[in-house]
Every structure is written in structure tokens, then in C-alpha cells.
């Protein structure tokens, strides 16, 4: 519905719906639902009587999150700006618009930068006695986010300790309540989680 840079070419999309949260690509906390009109038209929605039966309005009850919507485009621009600086990361043989090329190159550049940092962080965490890492190893094409515990210490205590030294991590169950319970970590405050982003540096990892 809101396409400041023009409509999406639906011929490129082989599905009825795409759903995501903009904060997953450095944007604000706003949900995004993209769909082809015939698919939207088939959906029966719960809505107030005053709301239109037409798409997309039948899914947009009430005042929209305009400030959140306004923040989505600059988030995409941020990724595109990285791709413009690193065009060598564009997938070979791709035919696309200049903006889309920059977005894809930006995503690839971010992915490779974070992978280098993640490999070093993985090695460093493994070198510290008492740390237990959870989740697949780096061969699993995983995101650069790691969960761990340290000896028998409380996760919140470790997070506070690191935070005072300028290392910002998080602790808890991250909505994986059942897993944390089964791992026996509930009484220890769950897990410590550290994630990497394109603005992190190797010096910060060290």
C-alpha cells in the first residue's frame, strides 16, 4: 500500500504473501505484510463494521503507525548505501534495478562482515574456560548471534558485569521458555546472548 519508490514487480515473487518486521533490517518496530490482491481478496478478516471490505484496508483497522511506516524507507536506504560502497558484493549475473542491486550488494556485504566477526567471536568464546555455547556451529549458516552460559553464574549477573565494561549483551529466555526450562537454566536466569551488527568492529570482538 505504501511504496514510496514505486510498486514491487509481482512477477518476481512466487508466493501469495510476504511477512516481516522492519526492525529485522534496522528499521522501526512495524510489521509488514505484502500480498497479491487476489490472495488478499480471499481472506476473511475480523474488523469493525466501519472498516472497508476492500484490500488492503480490511487489514488496516484504525489509524496506521505512520511514524513507523515513515522509518522503513530510510532503513532500506541504509542497506542500499552500504551496497553502493561495495558493488563487488552484488551476486553475479543479476539483472535488477540500480536500487535493488545496491540492496542486494549491501545485504551480502553485511553478511560477510558479520561472518568474519562471528568466526573470531566463536573462537574466543570457545577459548574461555567455563563458557558453554548453545546452538549450531558456524557450518550451519547461522546468524551471528550466540547464546551461552558461564559456569554456574546467573545470566543477569554476567550481563550486568559485561555492561559495566561497555559490552552490551542481553539475558533471559528470548521467548524460548520451554527450551530454557528443559536445559535446566531457568533458575540461573536463562542464557546470555550477544549479537553482531554491521557497525561492529574486530577491535570490539577482541
MISE-334300 format. One record per residue: z negated, x, y of N, C-alpha, C, O in turn. Coordinates in steps of 0.1 Angstrom, whole numbers, plus 2048, in hexadecimal, padded with zeros to 3 digits. Example, Ala and Ser with C-alpha at 12.3 -4.5 7.8 and 13.67 -1.06 7.14 Angstrom:
! residues 2
7B28847C77B287B7D37B28847DF7AB88E7DF 7B98807EA7B98897F57B18818007B088680B 
//
This chain:
! residues 206
8008087F480080080080080980D807806816 7F881380C7F781D8187FF8298147FA83180B 80A82B81981283781681883D82382383B826 80F84582981384B83681F854836826856840 82285A82A82D86382983985D82184186481C 83985082084484981984084580B836849806 84883C8068448367F88468407ED84D84A7EE 83E83E7E38408477D784C8427CF84F8367CF 85384C7CA85F8497C285A8447B485784C7AB 85B8377B28558317A585D83579985983478E 86A83A79B87283E79086C84B78986E84D77D 86385279185D85E78B85185B78384C86477C 84C84F78483F84B77D842842772847837773 83E84776684083F75983383975582F83B749 82D83175D82182A75981F81E76382681E76E 81781576081580976880B80C77480D80777F 8018147717F681777B7F282577B7F282C771 7EE82A7877E88377887DB8347907DB82E79A 7D083A78B7C38377917BC8457937BC84D78A 7B684779F7AF8537A17A58527AD7A68477B4 79D85C7AF79485C7BA7988687C379A8737BE 79A8667D079F8707D979587C7DA79A8877DD 78887A7D777F8857D87828907CD77D89B7CE 78A88C7C378E8957B979889F7BE79A8AA7B7 79E89D7C97A78A67CF7A48A97DD7AC8A97E6 7978AB7E07918AF7ED7918A47F77908A7803 7948987F479488D7FD7878857FE77D88A7F8 78687A80577A87280677786A7FA78086A7F1 76C8647F976885B7EE76F84E7EF7698447F4 77B84D7EB7838417EB78C8407DF79284A7DB 78C8347D97948327CD7A282F7D07A58297DA 7AB8347C77B98327C97BF82B7BC7BC82F7B1 7C68207BE7CD8197B37DB8177B77DE8107C0 7E481E7B07F281C7B27F98157A67F581879B 80180C7A980780479E8157FF7A38177FD7AE 81D7FC79982A7F679B8277E779D81F7E1797 82F7E17A782C7D37AA82C7C979F8247C179E 8367CA7958367C178A8297C27828247B877D 8247CE7808177CF77980C7C97818037C277B 80B7CB78E8017C57968017B67957F77AF794 80D7B179680F7A279680A79C789806790789 8097A377E80479D7727F579D7717EF796769 7EF7A47797E07A57797D979977F7DD79578A 7D07937787C878977E7BB78F7837B479677C 7B978E7907AD7947967A278A79A7A577F79D 79678F79A78B7877A078B7897AF78A7957B3 78B77F7B678C7807C57877747CB7867697C5 7847757D87807697E078D7617E37987667E3 78A7547E579574A7E679E74E7F27AA74B7F2 7987537FD7A07568097AA7628077B376480F 7A776A7FC7B07767FA7BE7727F57BF7697ED 7C87797FA7D57767F57D77787E67D07817E0 7E07717E07E37737D27EE77D7D07F17817C4 7F37837DB7FE78D7D97F879B7D87ED79D7DC 8007A37D27FC7B17D08017B97DD80B7B67E3 7F97C37E17EC7C87DB7E07C17E17D57C47DD 7E27B77E97D77B07F07CC7AA7E77C17A97EA 7D17A57DC7C779F7D37BD7A97CC7B37A57C6 7C07B67CE7B77C07C97AF7C67D57A77CF7D3 7B27C27E17AC7C87ED7A37BE7F57A57BC801 79A7B87EE7917AE7F47897B47FF7827BE7FD 7897AE80B7817B28167877BD81E7937C181B 7807C38277847CE8307867DA82777C7DE820 7917E18297937ED82178B7F98277867F8832 78A80381F78381082478D81882C792822827 78F81483879A81A8407978298437A1831843 78B82C84678883A84878A84383C78E84E83D 78783D83078A84482479884682179D85181E 7A083B8247AE83B8227B484682B7BD84D827 7B08468387B58508417B285E83D7BA867841 7A88618357A586E8317AC8738257AC87F822 7B486A81E7BB86E8127C78778167C988180F 7CF8738207DB87B8237D78898277DE893823 7CD88C8307CA89A8337C58A28267C88AE826 7BF89B81C7BC8A28107C88A78097C98B2804 7D289E8097DF8A28027E68AD80B7EC8B7805 7E58AC8187EA8B78217E48C481E7EA8CE81F 7D78C481B7CF8D08187D68D780C7D88E380C 7D88D08017DE8D57F57EC8DA7F87F08E57F4 7F48D28008018D68048028E380C80B8EB80A 7F88E48157F88F081D7F58FD8147FB908818 7EE8FC80A7EC9078007F990A7FA7FD9167F8 8009007F580D9027EE8179087F88209107F3 81790580582090A80E81E919810828921813 81291E80E80F92C80F812934802814940802 81392C7F78159337EA82092C7E281E9267D7 82C92C7E78379257E183B92B7D38429247CB 8369377D083993D7C38329357B88369377AC 82992D7BB8229257B18299187AD8259107A5 8349157B483C9097B184290A7A384891479F 8408FF79A8458FF78D85590178D85B8FB795 85A90A78586890D78587190178286D8F9779 87C9017888868F77858838E978A8898DF786 8788E77938748DA79787D8D67A387E8DD7AD 8828CA7A28898C47AE8808B97B487C8AF7AE 87C8BC7C08728B37C78748B57D687A8BE7DB 86D8AC7DD86D8AE7EC8658BA7F085D8BF7E8 8678BE7FC85F8CA8018508C78008498D07FC 84C8BB80483D8B88048388B87F682E8BE7F3 8408B27ED83B8B27DF83B8C07D98328C37D1 8458C87DC8458D67D78388DD7DC8328E47D4 8358DB7E88298E27EE81C8DD7E78138E57E4 81C8D07E48108CA7DD80F8D07CF8048D57CB 81A8D17C881A8D67BA8168E57BA80F8EA7B2 81C8EC7C48198FB7C580B8FD7C88049067C3 8068F47D17F88F57D57EE8F37CA7E48FA7C8 7F18E97C27E88E67B67E98F17AC7DE8F57A7 7F48F77AA7F59027A17EE90F7A67E791679F 7EF9117B37E891D7B97D991B7B87D29247B5 7D590F7BB7C690C7BA7C290E7AB7B79147A9 7CA9097A27C690A7947C591878F7BB91C788 7CE9217937CE92F78F7C39367967BC93F78F 7C09337A27B593A7A97A89367A379F93F7A0 7A69297A079992579A79892B78C78D92D787 7A392C7857A393277779E94077779694476E 7A294878179E95678278F95678478795E77E 78A94E78D77C94D79077494978476994E781 77993F77D772939772771943767766944760 77B94B76477B95575A76F95F75D768963754 76E96476976496D76D75696776C74D96D767 75595A77174895377074495176273895375E 74D94E75974A94C74B74495874573A95873E 74B96474874697174273897474872F978740 73697275572997575B71E96C755713971752 72095F75471695674E71395A74070795973C 71D95E73871A96272B71296F72A70B972720 71297773570B9847356FD9837386F598C737 6F897773D6EB9757416E29707356E5965730 6D89777316D09737266C896672A6C3965734 6C895D7206C19507226CA9457276C5939727 6D694772B6DF93C72F6E69377236EB93E71A 6E792A7226EE9237176F991B71F6F6912727 70691D71C71191672171590A71871590C70C 7198FF71E71D8F371772B8F071A7308F2725 7328EB7107408E771274A8F170C7468FB706 7578EE70C7618F770676290470D75F905719 76890E70776B91B70D77791A71677E90F716 77B92571B78692572579492371E79D920725 7959247117A292170B7A591270A7B090E707 79B90A70E79D8FB70D7A48F571A7A58E971B 7A98FE7237B08F972F7A78F07367AB8E573B 79A8F47387908EC73E7908EE74D7968F7753 7898E57547878E676277C8F17657748F475C 77C8F77717739027737658FE777760901782 75F8F576F7528F077174A8F376574E8F075A 73E8FA7667368FE75B7288F875B7228F7766 7248F37507168EE74E70E8F87457138FC73B 7028FA7496FA9047426EB9017436E78F974C 6E390773B6D490773C6D091573C6D791E738 6C39177416BD9257416B092473B6A691F740 6AF92B72F6A392B72769D91D7266A4913723 69091C72868A90E72768690973567E900736 68D90E73F68A90A74D6908FD75169A8F974B 68A8F675A68F8E975F69C8EC76769D8F576F 6A68E37656B38E576B6B18E477B6B88EB782 6A98DA77F6A78D978E6A08E57946A38E979F 6978EC78C6918F879169B90379369A90A79D 6A49047896AE90F78A6B890C7966BC91579D 6BC9007976C58FC7A26BE8FF7B06C59047B9 6B28FC7B16AB8FF7BE6AA90E7C06AB9137CB 6A79157B66A69247B66B392A7BB6B49327C4 6BF9257B66CC92A7BA6CF9257C86D592D7D0 6CC9197CB6CF9137D86C991B7E46CF91D7EE 6BC9207E16B69287EC6BD9367EE6BB93C7F8 6C69397E46CD9467E56DC9437E96E494C7E8 6DF9377ED6EC9347F26F69317E77029317E9 6F192F7DB6FA92B7D06F891C7CD6ED9187C8 7019147D06FF9067D07059007C37118FF7C1 6FB8FB7BB6FE8F57AE6F88E77AE6F28E37B8 6F98E07A36F48D37A16ED8D27946EF8DB78B 6E48C97926DD8C77856DB8B87826DC8B078B 6DA8B67756D88A87716E18A57646E48AE75D 6E48987636EC8957576FB89275B703890752 6FE89076870C88E76C71288276571E882761 70A87876370E86B75C71086D74D714863747 70E87874870F87A7397018797346FB88272D 6FA86E7366EC86C7326EA86D7236E087371F 6F386771C6F186770D6F28757086EA87A6FF 6FC87D70D6FE88B7086F289370B6ED89B703 6ED8927186E189A71C6D58977136CD8A0710 6D388A7106C88867076CA88C6F96C08916F3 6D688B6F46D88906E66D789F6E56D38A56DB 6DA8A66F16D88B56F16C98B96F36C68C56F2 6C18AF6F56B28B26F76AF8B87046A58BF706 6B78B570E6B58BB71B6B08B17266AE8B5731 6AD8A57226A889B72C69B8A073369A89F73F 6928A572B6858A97306868B673867C8B9740 6918BD7376938C973F69C8C774B6A18D0751 69E8BA74E6A68B775A6B58B87586BD8B8762 6B98B874C6C88B87496CE8C674A6C88D0745 6DA8C77506E28D37516E38D875F6E18D0768 6E68E57606E98EA76D6F98EB76D6FF8EF763 6FF8E677870E8E67797128EE78570E8EC790 71C8F77827228FE78D7318FC78C7378FE782 7378F97977468F779874D8FF7A27479037AC 7599027A076190B7A976B9037B07708F87AB 76F9087BC7799017C478290C7CA77F9177C9 78D9077D07979117D679191A7E17979257E3 7869167E778191E7F27779287ED7729307F5 7739287E076A9327DB77193F7D977D9407D7 76994A7D976F9577D876995F7CC75E95B7C7 76F96A7C876A9727BE75D9787C275497A7B9 75B97C7CF74F9817D47439777D173897B7CE 74696A7D373B9607D17389607C272C95E7BF 7429617B973F9617AB73696D7A772C96B7A0 7399787AD7309847AA7229827AF71A98B7AE 
//
